[in-house]
């Protein structure tokens, strides 16, 4: 759990990157996907790694 606490602390330092809180939360979800992705099948593996449901998959694609 200590590793994730350190990861979230670093992630929270990036709040100034996004002007809206919702955008920042999507940014963090994508970073989590990069951190724990299971395979190298592109954005789909990021969505699976971050636990993004199929309903929200299109919203995640807007970042790419």
Secondary structure by P-SEA (a helix, b strand, c coil): caaaaaaaaaaaaaccccccaaaaaaaaaaaaaaacccccccaaaaaaaacccccccccccccc
